[in-house]
């Protein structure tokens, strides 16, 4: 009987140790999963911000020159630099999808306010970013 208890005790102790390791591994996996999810969430946010920046600059170059002085060469340089950075970081497919989504947002925003409201707001936006004179004075 004592031999049976000793064997049973070893089995229980082994099972508890295994559970402890499994719980620790599960916690580590959960923490890693949480960090991975946070990193993916941050990457998605960065992708969306990059796409919005590309589209914003594109719309400025496309819509604002009719009403405001716009440095078109600078617009192209900024747009190309943002696109190349996004392409390197996120890949063509993800970046294209994000740009398509952002274009819908900006089209709605532009149509709602029109150039008279939207373009000066972009001048303010870019001034805050330290990009001065991208959108200049109104055309007569």
RODOVEX-37825 format. One record per atom (N, C-alpha, C): residue number from 1; x, y, z; residue in three letters; atom name. Coordinates in nm, 2 decimals. Each point is the difference from the previous one (the first is absolute). Layout:
// RODOVEX-37825
ATOM; nr; x; y; z; rest; atom
ATOM; NUM; X; Y; Z; ALA; CA;
...
***
This chain:
// RODOVEX-37825
ATOM; nr; x; y; z; rest; atom
ATOM; 1; 0.08; -0.12; 0.00; UNK; N;
ATOM; 1; -0.08; 0.12; 0.00; UNK; CA;
ATOM; 1; 0.09; 0.13; 0.00; UNK; C;
ATOM; 2; 0.10; -0.01; 0.08; UNK; N;
ATOM; 2; 0.09; 0.12; 0.00; UNK; CA;
ATOM; 2; 0.07; 0.02; -0.13; UNK; C;
ATOM; 3; 0.03; -0.11; -0.07; UNK; N;
ATOM; 3; 0.06; 0.01; -0.13; UNK; CA;
ATOM; 3; -0.09; 0.07; -0.10; UNK; C;
ATOM; 4; -0.13; -0.04; 0.01; UNK; N;
ATOM; 4; -0.10; 0.06; -0.08; UNK; CA;
ATOM; 4; -0.01; 0.15; 0.02; UNK; C;
ATOM; 5; 0.00; 0.04; 0.13; UNK; N;
ATOM; 5; -0.01; 0.14; 0.03; UNK; CA;
ATOM; 5; 0.12; 0.08; -0.05; UNK; C;
ATOM; 6; 0.12; -0.06; 0.02; UNK; N;
ATOM; 6; 0.12; 0.06; -0.05; UNK; CA;
ATOM; 6; 0.00; 0.02; -0.15; UNK; C;
ATOM; 7; -0.05; -0.10; -0.07; UNK; N;
ATOM; 7; -0.01; 0.01; -0.15; UNK; CA;
ATOM; 7; -0.10; 0.11; -0.03; UNK; C;
ATOM; 8; -0.12; 0.00; 0.07; UNK; N;
ATOM; 8; -0.10; 0.09; -0.02; UNK; CA;
ATOM; 8; 0.05; 0.14; 0.03; UNK; C;
ATOM; 9; 0.07; 0.02; 0.10; UNK; N;
ATOM; 9; 0.05; 0.13; 0.04; UNK; CA;
ATOM; 9; 0.10; 0.05; -0.11; UNK; C;
ATOM; 10; 0.08; -0.08; -0.05; UNK; N;
ATOM; 10; 0.09; 0.04; -0.11; UNK; CA;
ATOM; 10; -0.07; 0.04; -0.12; UNK; C;
ATOM; 11; -0.11; -0.07; -0.03; UNK; N;
ATOM; 11; -0.08; 0.03; -0.12; UNK; CA;
ATOM; 11; -0.07; 0.14; 0.02; UNK; C;
ATOM; 12; -0.05; 0.02; 0.12; UNK; N;
ATOM; 12; -0.07; 0.13; 0.03; UNK; CA;
ATOM; 12; 0.10; 0.11; -0.01; UNK; C;
ATOM; 13; 0.12; -0.02; 0.06; UNK; N;
ATOM; 13; 0.10; 0.10; 0.00; UNK; CA;
ATOM; 13; 0.05; 0.03; -0.14; UNK; C;
ATOM; 14; 0.02; -0.10; -0.08; UNK; N;
ATOM; 14; 0.03; 0.02; -0.14; UNK; CA;
ATOM; 14; -0.10; 0.07; -0.08; UNK; C;
ATOM; 15; -0.13; -0.03; 0.03; UNK; N;
ATOM; 15; -0.11; 0.07; -0.07; UNK; CA;
ATOM; 15; 0.00; 0.14; 0.04; UNK; C;
ATOM; 16; 0.02; 0.03; 0.13; UNK; N;
ATOM; 16; 0.00; 0.14; 0.04; UNK; CA;
ATOM; 16; 0.11; 0.08; -0.06; UNK; C;
ATOM; 17; 0.12; -0.06; 0.00; UNK; N;
ATOM; 17; 0.11; 0.07; -0.06; UNK; CA;
ATOM; 17; -0.03; 0.03; -0.15; UNK; C;
ATOM; 18; -0.05; -0.10; -0.07; UNK; N;
ATOM; 18; -0.04; 0.02; -0.14; UNK; CA;
ATOM; 18; -0.10; 0.11; -0.02; UNK; C;
ATOM; 19; -0.10; 0.00; 0.09; UNK; N;
ATOM; 19; -0.10; 0.11; -0.01; UNK; CA;
ATOM; 19; 0.07; 0.13; 0.03; UNK; C;
ATOM; 20; 0.09; 0.01; 0.09; UNK; N;
ATOM; 20; 0.07; 0.13; 0.03; UNK; CA;
ATOM; 20; 0.07; 0.04; -0.12; UNK; C;
ATOM; 21; 0.08; -0.09; -0.07; UNK; N;
ATOM; 21; 0.07; 0.04; -0.12; UNK; CA;
ATOM; 21; -0.10; 0.04; -0.11; UNK; C;
ATOM; 22; -0.10; -0.07; -0.01; UNK; N;
ATOM; 22; -0.10; 0.03; -0.11; UNK; CA;
ATOM; 22; -0.06; 0.14; 0.03; UNK; C;
ATOM; 23; -0.03; 0.03; 0.12; UNK; N;
ATOM; 23; -0.06; 0.13; 0.04; UNK; CA;
ATOM; 23; 0.09; 0.11; -0.03; UNK; C;
ATOM; 24; 0.13; -0.02; 0.04; UNK; N;
ATOM; 24; 0.10; 0.10; -0.03; UNK; CA;
ATOM; 24; 0.02; 0.02; -0.15; UNK; C;
ATOM; 25; 0.01; -0.11; -0.07; UNK; N;
ATOM; 25; 0.01; 0.01; -0.15; UNK; CA;
ATOM; 25; -0.12; 0.07; -0.06; UNK; C;
ATOM; 26; -0.12; -0.03; 0.05; UNK; N;
ATOM; 26; -0.12; 0.06; -0.04; UNK; CA;
ATOM; 26; 0.00; 0.15; 0.03; UNK; C;
ATOM; 27; 0.05; 0.04; 0.11; UNK; N;
ATOM; 27; 0.01; 0.14; 0.04; UNK; CA;
ATOM; 27; 0.10; 0.07; -0.09; UNK; C;
ATOM; 28; 0.11; -0.06; -0.03; UNK; N;
ATOM; 28; 0.10; 0.06; -0.09; UNK; CA;
ATOM; 28; -0.06; 0.01; -0.14; UNK; C;
ATOM; 29; -0.07; -0.10; -0.04; UNK; N;
ATOM; 29; -0.06; 0.00; -0.13; UNK; CA;
ATOM; 29; -0.10; 0.11; -0.01; UNK; C;
ATOM; 30; -0.08; 0.01; 0.11; UNK; N;
ATOM; 30; -0.10; 0.11; 0.00; UNK; CA;
ATOM; 30; 0.06; 0.14; 0.00; UNK; C;
ATOM; 31; 0.11; 0.01; 0.07; UNK; N;
ATOM; 31; 0.07; 0.13; 0.00; UNK; CA;
ATOM; 31; 0.06; 0.03; -0.13; UNK; C;
ATOM; 32; 0.06; -0.10; -0.06; UNK; N;
ATOM; 32; 0.06; 0.01; -0.14; UNK; CA;
ATOM; 32; -0.12; 0.03; -0.10; UNK; C;
ATOM; 33; -0.11; -0.06; 0.01; UNK; N;
ATOM; 33; -0.11; 0.02; -0.08; UNK; CA;
ATOM; 33; -0.05; 0.15; 0.01; UNK; C;
ATOM; 34; 0.00; 0.04; 0.13; UNK; N;
ATOM; 34; -0.05; 0.14; 0.03; UNK; CA;
ATOM; 34; 0.10; 0.10; -0.07; UNK; C;
ATOM; 35; 0.13; -0.03; 0.01; UNK; N;
ATOM; 35; 0.10; 0.09; -0.06; UNK; CA;
ATOM; 35; -0.01; 0.00; -0.15; UNK; C;
ATOM; 36; -0.02; -0.12; -0.05; UNK; N;
ATOM; 36; -0.02; -0.02; -0.15; UNK; CA;
ATOM; 36; -0.12; 0.08; -0.05; UNK; C;
ATOM; 37; -0.11; -0.01; 0.08; UNK; N;
ATOM; 37; -0.12; 0.07; -0.04; UNK; CA;
ATOM; 37; 0.02; 0.15; 0.00; UNK; C;
ATOM; 38; 0.07; 0.05; 0.11; UNK; N;
ATOM; 38; 0.03; 0.14; 0.01; UNK; CA;
ATOM; 38; 0.09; 0.05; -0.11; UNK; C;
ATOM; 39; 0.10; -0.09; -0.04; UNK; N;
ATOM; 39; 0.08; 0.04; -0.11; UNK; CA;
ATOM; 39; -0.07; 0.00; -0.13; UNK; C;
ATOM; 40; -0.09; -0.09; -0.02; UNK; N;
ATOM; 40; -0.08; -0.01; -0.12; UNK; CA;
ATOM; 40; -0.10; 0.12; -0.01; UNK; C;
ATOM; 41; -0.05; 0.03; 0.12; UNK; N;
ATOM; 41; -0.09; 0.12; 0.00; UNK; CA;
ATOM; 41; 0.07; 0.13; -0.03; UNK; C;
ATOM; 42; 0.12; 0.01; 0.06; UNK; N;
ATOM; 42; 0.08; 0.12; -0.03; UNK; CA;
ATOM; 42; 0.04; 0.00; -0.15; UNK; C;
ATOM; 43; 0.03; -0.11; -0.06; UNK; N;
ATOM; 43; 0.04; -0.01; -0.14; UNK; CA;
ATOM; 43; -0.12; 0.04; -0.08; UNK; C;
ATOM; 44; -0.12; -0.04; 0.03; UNK; N;
ATOM; 44; -0.12; 0.03; -0.07; UNK; CA;
ATOM; 44; -0.03; 0.15; 0.01; UNK; C;
ATOM; 45; 0.03; 0.06; 0.12; UNK; N;
ATOM; 45; -0.02; 0.14; 0.01; UNK; CA;
ATOM; 45; 0.10; 0.08; -0.08; UNK; C;
ATOM; 46; 0.13; -0.05; 0.00; UNK; N;
ATOM; 46; 0.10; 0.07; -0.08; UNK; CA;
ATOM; 46; -0.03; -0.01; -0.15; UNK; C;
ATOM; 47; -0.05; -0.12; -0.04; UNK; N;
ATOM; 47; -0.04; -0.01; -0.14; UNK; CA;
ATOM; 47; -0.11; 0.09; -0.04; UNK; C;
ATOM; 48; -0.10; 0.02; 0.09; UNK; N;
ATOM; 48; -0.11; 0.09; -0.03; UNK; CA;
ATOM; 48; 0.04; 0.14; 0.00; UNK; C;
ATOM; 49; 0.09; 0.04; 0.09; UNK; N;
ATOM; 49; 0.05; 0.14; 0.00; UNK; CA;
ATOM; 49; 0.09; 0.02; -0.12; UNK; C;
ATOM; 50; 0.08; -0.09; -0.05; UNK; N;
ATOM; 50; 0.08; 0.01; -0.12; UNK; CA;
ATOM; 50; -0.09; 0.02; -0.12; UNK; C;
ATOM; 51; -0.10; -0.08; -0.01; UNK; N;
ATOM; 51; -0.10; 0.01; -0.11; UNK; CA;
ATOM; 51; -0.07; 0.13; 0.00; UNK; C;
ATOM; 52; -0.04; 0.05; 0.11; UNK; N;
ATOM; 52; -0.07; 0.12; 0.01; UNK; CA;
ATOM; 52; 0.09; 0.12; -0.04; UNK; C;
ATOM; 53; 0.12; -0.01; 0.04; UNK; N;
ATOM; 53; 0.10; 0.11; -0.03; UNK; CA;
ATOM; 53; 0.02; 0.00; -0.15; UNK; C;
ATOM; 54; 0.01; -0.12; -0.07; UNK; N;
ATOM; 54; 0.02; 0.00; -0.14; UNK; CA;
ATOM; 54; -0.12; 0.06; -0.07; UNK; C;
ATOM; 55; -0.12; -0.04; 0.04; UNK; N;
ATOM; 55; -0.12; 0.05; -0.06; UNK; CA;
ATOM; 55; -0.02; 0.14; 0.02; UNK; C;
ATOM; 56; 0.03; 0.05; 0.12; UNK; N;
ATOM; 56; -0.01; 0.14; 0.03; UNK; CA;
ATOM; 56; 0.08; 0.09; -0.09; UNK; C;
ATOM; 57; 0.13; -0.04; -0.02; UNK; N;
ATOM; 57; 0.09; 0.07; -0.09; UNK; CA;
ATOM; 57; -0.05; -0.01; -0.14; UNK; C;
ATOM; 58; -0.04; -0.12; -0.04; UNK; N;
ATOM; 58; -0.05; -0.02; -0.14; UNK; CA;
ATOM; 58; -0.12; 0.10; -0.03; UNK; C;
ATOM; 59; -0.10; 0.00; 0.10; UNK; N;
ATOM; 59; -0.12; 0.08; -0.02; UNK; CA;
ATOM; 59; 0.04; 0.15; 0.00; UNK; C;
ATOM; 60; 0.10; 0.04; 0.08; UNK; N;
ATOM; 60; 0.05; 0.14; 0.00; UNK; CA;
ATOM; 60; 0.05; 0.03; -0.14; UNK; C;
ATOM; 61; 0.08; -0.09; -0.06; UNK; N;
ATOM; 61; 0.06; 0.03; -0.13; UNK; CA;
ATOM; 61; -0.10; -0.01; -0.11; UNK; C;
ATOM; 62; -0.11; -0.07; 0.02; UNK; N;
ATOM; 62; -0.10; -0.02; -0.11; UNK; CA;
ATOM; 62; -0.11; 0.10; 0.01; UNK; C;
ATOM; 63; -0.04; 0.04; 0.12; UNK; N;
ATOM; 63; -0.12; 0.09; 0.01; UNK; CA;
ATOM; 63; 0.03; 0.14; 0.03; UNK; C;
ATOM; 64; 0.10; 0.03; 0.08; UNK; N;
ATOM; 64; 0.03; 0.13; 0.05; UNK; CA;
ATOM; 64; 0.06; 0.10; -0.10; UNK; C;
ATOM; 65; 0.08; -0.04; -0.10; UNK; N;
ATOM; 65; 0.06; 0.09; -0.09; UNK; CA;
ATOM; 65; -0.09; 0.09; -0.08; UNK; C;
ATOM; 66; -0.13; -0.04; -0.01; UNK; N;
ATOM; 66; -0.09; 0.08; -0.07; UNK; CA;
ATOM; 66; -0.04; 0.12; 0.08; UNK; C;
ATOM; 67; 0.01; -0.01; 0.13; UNK; N;
ATOM; 67; -0.05; 0.11; 0.09; UNK; CA;
ATOM; 67; 0.11; 0.06; 0.08; UNK; C;
ATOM; 68; 0.11; -0.07; 0.02; UNK; N;
ATOM; 68; 0.11; 0.05; 0.09; UNK; CA;
ATOM; 68; 0.14; -0.03; -0.07; UNK; C;
ATOM; 69; 0.10; 0.08; 0.03; UNK; N;
ATOM; 69; 0.13; -0.02; -0.05; UNK; CA;
ATOM; 69; 0.05; -0.13; 0.07; UNK; C;
ATOM; 70; 0.05; -0.10; -0.08; UNK; N;
ATOM; 70; 0.05; -0.12; 0.06; UNK; CA;
ATOM; 70; 0.13; -0.03; -0.07; UNK; C;
ATOM; 71; 0.10; -0.04; 0.08; UNK; N;
ATOM; 71; 0.13; -0.04; -0.05; UNK; CA;
ATOM; 71; -0.01; -0.15; -0.05; UNK; C;
ATOM; 72; -0.04; -0.01; -0.13; UNK; N;
ATOM; 72; -0.02; -0.13; -0.05; UNK; CA;
ATOM; 72; 0.12; -0.10; 0.00; UNK; C;
ATOM; 73; 0.12; 0.06; -0.02; UNK; N;
ATOM; 73; 0.12; -0.08; 0.00; UNK; CA;
ATOM; 73; 0.02; -0.06; 0.15; UNK; C;
ATOM; 74; -0.03; 0.08; 0.09; UNK; N;
ATOM; 74; 0.02; -0.04; 0.14; UNK; CA;
ATOM; 74; -0.11; -0.10; 0.04; UNK; C;
ATOM; 75; -0.12; 0.02; -0.05; UNK; N;
ATOM; 75; -0.11; -0.10; 0.02; UNK; CA;
ATOM; 75; 0.04; -0.13; -0.06; UNK; C;
ATOM; 76; 0.06; -0.01; -0.12; UNK; N;
ATOM; 76; 0.04; -0.12; -0.06; UNK; CA;
ATOM; 76; 0.11; -0.07; 0.08; UNK; C;
ATOM; 77; 0.10; 0.08; 0.04; UNK; N;
ATOM; 77; 0.11; -0.05; 0.08; UNK; CA;
ATOM; 77; -0.05; -0.06; 0.13; UNK; C;
ATOM; 78; -0.09; 0.07; 0.07; UNK; N;
ATOM; 78; -0.05; -0.05; 0.13; UNK; CA;
ATOM; 78; -0.08; -0.13; -0.02; UNK; C;
ATOM; 79; -0.09; 0.01; -0.10; UNK; N;
ATOM; 79; -0.08; -0.12; -0.03; UNK; CA;
ATOM; 79; 0.08; -0.12; -0.03; UNK; C;
ATOM; 80; 0.10; 0.02; -0.08; UNK; N;
ATOM; 80; 0.09; -0.11; -0.05; UNK; CA;
ATOM; 80; 0.08; -0.06; 0.12; UNK; C;
ATOM; 81; 0.05; 0.09; 0.09; UNK; N;
ATOM; 81; 0.08; -0.04; 0.11; UNK; CA;
ATOM; 81; -0.09; -0.08; 0.10; UNK; C;
ATOM; 82; -0.12; 0.05; 0.02; UNK; N;
ATOM; 82; -0.10; -0.08; 0.09; UNK; CA;
ATOM; 82; -0.03; -0.13; -0.06; UNK; C;
ATOM; 83; -0.03; 0.00; -0.13; UNK; N;
ATOM; 83; -0.04; -0.13; -0.06; UNK; CA;
ATOM; 83; 0.12; -0.10; 0.01; UNK; C;
ATOM; 84; 0.12; 0.04; -0.03; UNK; N;
ATOM; 84; 0.12; -0.09; 0.00; UNK; CA;
ATOM; 84; 0.02; -0.05; 0.15; UNK; C;
ATOM; 85; -0.02; 0.09; 0.09; UNK; N;
ATOM; 85; 0.02; -0.05; 0.14; UNK; CA;
ATOM; 85; -0.11; -0.10; 0.04; UNK; C;
ATOM; 86; -0.13; 0.03; -0.04; UNK; N;
ATOM; 86; -0.11; -0.10; 0.02; UNK; CA;
ATOM; 86; 0.02; -0.13; -0.07; UNK; C;
ATOM; 87; 0.05; 0.01; -0.12; UNK; N;
ATOM; 87; 0.02; -0.12; -0.08; UNK; CA;
ATOM; 87; 0.11; -0.09; 0.06; UNK; C;
ATOM; 88; 0.11; 0.06; 0.05; UNK; N;
ATOM; 88; 0.10; -0.07; 0.06; UNK; CA;
ATOM; 88; -0.04; -0.06; 0.13; UNK; C;
ATOM; 89; -0.09; 0.07; 0.08; UNK; N;
ATOM; 89; -0.04; -0.05; 0.13; UNK; CA;
ATOM; 89; -0.11; -0.09; 0.00; UNK; C;
ATOM; 90; -0.10; 0.02; -0.09; UNK; N;
ATOM; 90; -0.13; -0.08; 0.00; UNK; CA;
ATOM; 90; -0.02; -0.09; -0.12; UNK; C;
ATOM; 91; 0.07; 0.02; -0.10; UNK; N;
ATOM; 91; -0.02; -0.08; -0.12; UNK; CA;
ATOM; 91; -0.11; 0.06; -0.09; UNK; C;
ATOM; 92; 0.00; -0.03; -0.13; UNK; N;
ATOM; 92; -0.08; 0.06; -0.10; UNK; CA;
ATOM; 92; -0.15; -0.02; 0.03; UNK; C;
ATOM; 93; -0.04; -0.13; 0.02; UNK; N;
ATOM; 93; -0.14; -0.03; 0.02; UNK; CA;
ATOM; 93; -0.06; 0.07; 0.12; UNK; C;
ATOM; 94; 0.06; -0.01; 0.11; UNK; N;
ATOM; 94; -0.05; 0.07; 0.12; UNK; CA;
ATOM; 94; -0.01; 0.15; -0.01; UNK; C;
ATOM; 95; 0.10; 0.05; -0.06; UNK; N;
ATOM; 95; 0.01; 0.15; -0.02; UNK; CA;
ATOM; 95; -0.11; 0.04; -0.10; UNK; C;
ATOM; 96; -0.02; -0.07; -0.11; UNK; N;
ATOM; 96; -0.11; 0.03; -0.09; UNK; CA;
ATOM; 96; -0.14; 0.00; 0.06; UNK; C;
ATOM; 97; -0.02; -0.11; 0.08; UNK; N;
ATOM; 97; -0.13; -0.01; 0.07; UNK; CA;
ATOM; 97; -0.03; 0.12; 0.09; UNK; C;
ATOM; 98; 0.11; 0.03; 0.08; UNK; N;
ATOM; 98; -0.02; 0.11; 0.09; UNK; CA;
ATOM; 98; -0.02; 0.14; -0.07; UNK; C;
ATOM; 99; 0.07; 0.01; -0.11; UNK; N;
ATOM; 99; -0.01; 0.13; -0.08; UNK; CA;
ATOM; 99; -0.14; 0.01; -0.06; UNK; C;
ATOM; 100; -0.05; -0.12; -0.05; UNK; N;
ATOM; 100; -0.14; 0.00; -0.05; UNK; CA;
ATOM; 100; -0.10; 0.04; 0.11; UNK; C;
ATOM; 101; 0.01; -0.05; 0.12; UNK; N;
ATOM; 101; -0.09; 0.04; 0.11; UNK; CA;
ATOM; 101; 0.02; 0.14; 0.03; UNK; C;
ATOM; 102; 0.12; 0.05; 0.01; UNK; N;
ATOM; 102; 0.02; 0.14; 0.03; UNK; CA;
ATOM; 102; -0.05; 0.10; -0.10; UNK; C;
ATOM; 103; 0.01; -0.04; -0.13; UNK; N;
ATOM; 103; -0.06; 0.08; -0.11; UNK; CA;
ATOM; 103; -0.15; 0.03; 0.02; UNK; C;
ATOM; 104; -0.07; -0.11; 0.04; UNK; N;
ATOM; 104; -0.14; 0.02; 0.03; UNK; CA;
ATOM; 104; -0.03; 0.10; 0.11; UNK; C;
ATOM; 105; 0.08; -0.01; 0.10; UNK; N;
ATOM; 105; -0.01; 0.10; 0.12; UNK; CA;
ATOM; 105; 0.02; 0.14; -0.05; UNK; C;
ATOM; 106; 0.11; 0.02; -0.07; UNK; N;
ATOM; 106; 0.04; 0.14; -0.05; UNK; CA;
ATOM; 106; -0.10; 0.05; -0.10; UNK; C;
ATOM; 107; -0.05; -0.09; -0.09; UNK; N;
ATOM; 107; -0.09; 0.05; -0.10; UNK; CA;
ATOM; 107; -0.13; 0.06; 0.07; UNK; C;
ATOM; 108; -0.05; -0.08; 0.10; UNK; N;
ATOM; 108; -0.11; 0.05; 0.08; UNK; CA;
ATOM; 108; 0.03; 0.13; 0.07; UNK; C;
ATOM; 109; 0.11; 0.00; 0.06; UNK; N;
ATOM; 109; 0.04; 0.12; 0.08; UNK; CA;
ATOM; 109; 0.01; 0.12; -0.10; UNK; C;
ATOM; 110; 0.06; -0.02; -0.11; UNK; N;
ATOM; 110; 0.02; 0.11; -0.10; UNK; CA;
ATOM; 110; -0.13; 0.05; -0.06; UNK; C;
ATOM; 111; -0.08; -0.10; -0.03; UNK; N;
ATOM; 111; -0.14; 0.04; -0.06; UNK; CA;
ATOM; 111; -0.08; 0.07; 0.10; UNK; C;
ATOM; 112; 0.01; -0.03; 0.13; UNK; N;
ATOM; 112; -0.08; 0.06; 0.10; UNK; CA;
ATOM; 112; 0.04; 0.15; 0.02; UNK; C;
ATOM; 113; 0.13; 0.02; 0.01; UNK; N;
ATOM; 113; 0.04; 0.14; 0.02; UNK; CA;
ATOM; 113; 0.03; 0.08; -0.12; UNK; C;
ATOM; 114; 0.04; -0.07; -0.11; UNK; N;
ATOM; 114; 0.04; 0.07; -0.12; UNK; CA;
ATOM; 114; 0.14; 0.05; 0.02; UNK; C;
ATOM; 115; 0.06; 0.05; -0.12; UNK; N;
ATOM; 115; 0.13; 0.05; 0.00; UNK; CA;
ATOM; 115; 0.02; 0.12; 0.09; UNK; C;
ATOM; 116; -0.10; 0.08; 0.01; UNK; N;
ATOM; 116; 0.01; 0.13; 0.07; UNK; CA;
ATOM; 116; 0.02; -0.03; 0.15; UNK; C;
ATOM; 117; -0.04; -0.11; 0.05; UNK; N;
ATOM; 117; 0.01; -0.03; 0.14; UNK; CA;
ATOM; 117; 0.12; -0.10; 0.02; UNK; C;
ATOM; 118; 0.00; -0.10; -0.09; UNK; N;
ATOM; 118; 0.09; -0.11; 0.02; UNK; CA;
ATOM; 118; 0.15; 0.04; -0.02; UNK; C;
ATOM; 119; 0.02; 0.07; -0.11; UNK; N;
ATOM; 119; 0.14; 0.04; -0.03; UNK; CA;
ATOM; 119; 0.07; 0.08; 0.10; UNK; C;
ATOM; 120; -0.07; 0.11; 0.06; UNK; N;
ATOM; 120; 0.07; 0.07; 0.10; UNK; CA;
ATOM; 120; 0.02; -0.08; 0.13; UNK; C;
ATOM; 121; -0.09; -0.10; 0.02; UNK; N;
ATOM; 121; 0.02; -0.09; 0.12; UNK; CA;
ATOM; 121; 0.12; -0.08; -0.02; UNK; C;
ATOM; 122; 0.03; -0.04; -0.12; UNK; N;
ATOM; 122; 0.12; -0.08; -0.03; UNK; CA;
ATOM; 122; 0.13; 0.09; 0.02; UNK; C;
ATOM; 123; -0.01; 0.13; -0.04; UNK; N;
ATOM; 123; 0.11; 0.09; 0.02; UNK; CA;
ATOM; 123; 0.03; 0.00; 0.15; UNK; C;
ATOM; 124; -0.10; 0.01; 0.08; UNK; N;
ATOM; 124; 0.02; 0.00; 0.15; UNK; CA;
ATOM; 124; 0.06; -0.13; 0.05; UNK; C;
ATOM; 125; -0.06; -0.11; -0.06; UNK; N;
ATOM; 125; 0.05; -0.13; 0.04; UNK; CA;
ATOM; 125; 0.15; -0.02; -0.03; UNK; C;
ATOM; 126; 0.04; 0.04; -0.12; UNK; N;
ATOM; 126; 0.14; -0.01; -0.04; UNK; CA;
ATOM; 126; 0.09; 0.09; 0.07; UNK; C;
ATOM; 127; -0.05; 0.12; 0.03; UNK; N;
ATOM; 127; 0.08; 0.10; 0.08; UNK; CA;
ATOM; 127; 0.03; -0.06; 0.14; UNK; C;
ATOM; 128; -0.10; -0.07; 0.06; UNK; N;
ATOM; 128; 0.03; -0.06; 0.13; UNK; CA;
ATOM; 128; 0.10; -0.11; -0.01; UNK; C;
ATOM; 129; 0.01; -0.06; -0.11; UNK; N;
ATOM; 129; 0.10; -0.11; -0.02; UNK; CA;
ATOM; 129; 0.14; 0.06; -0.04; UNK; C;
ATOM; 130; 0.01; 0.13; -0.02; UNK; N;
ATOM; 130; 0.12; 0.06; -0.04; UNK; CA;
ATOM; 130; 0.02; 0.01; -0.15; UNK; C;
ATOM; 131; -0.10; -0.04; -0.08; UNK; N;
ATOM; 131; 0.01; 0.01; -0.15; UNK; CA;
ATOM; 131; -0.08; 0.13; -0.04; UNK; C;
ATOM; 132; 0.08; 0.11; -0.01; UNK; N;
ATOM; 132; -0.06; 0.13; -0.02; UNK; CA;
ATOM; 132; -0.01; 0.02; -0.15; UNK; C;
ATOM; 133; -0.09; 0.08; -0.04; UNK; N;
ATOM; 133; -0.02; 0.05; -0.14; UNK; CA;
ATOM; 133; -0.04; -0.11; -0.10; UNK; C;
ATOM; 134; -0.04; -0.12; 0.04; UNK; N;
ATOM; 134; -0.05; -0.10; -0.09; UNK; CA;
ATOM; 134; -0.13; 0.05; -0.06; UNK; C;
ATOM; 135; -0.09; 0.05; 0.08; UNK; N;
ATOM; 135; -0.12; 0.06; -0.05; UNK; CA;
ATOM; 135; 0.02; 0.15; 0.03; UNK; C;
ATOM; 136; 0.00; 0.08; -0.10; UNK; N;
ATOM; 136; 0.02; 0.14; 0.02; UNK; CA;
ATOM; 136; -0.12; 0.09; 0.00; UNK; C;
ATOM; 137; 0.01; 0.12; -0.05; UNK; N;
ATOM; 137; -0.11; 0.10; 0.00; UNK; CA;
ATOM; 137; -0.11; -0.04; -0.10; UNK; C;
ATOM; 138; -0.12; 0.05; 0.02; UNK; N;
ATOM; 138; -0.10; -0.03; -0.10; UNK; CA;
ATOM; 138; 0.03; 0.07; -0.13; UNK; C;
ATOM; 139; -0.05; -0.07; -0.11; UNK; N;
ATOM; 139; 0.02; 0.06; -0.13; UNK; CA;
ATOM; 139; -0.11; 0.10; -0.03; UNK; C;
ATOM; 140; 0.03; 0.10; -0.07; UNK; N;
ATOM; 140; -0.11; 0.11; -0.03; UNK; CA;
ATOM; 140; -0.08; -0.04; -0.12; UNK; C;
***
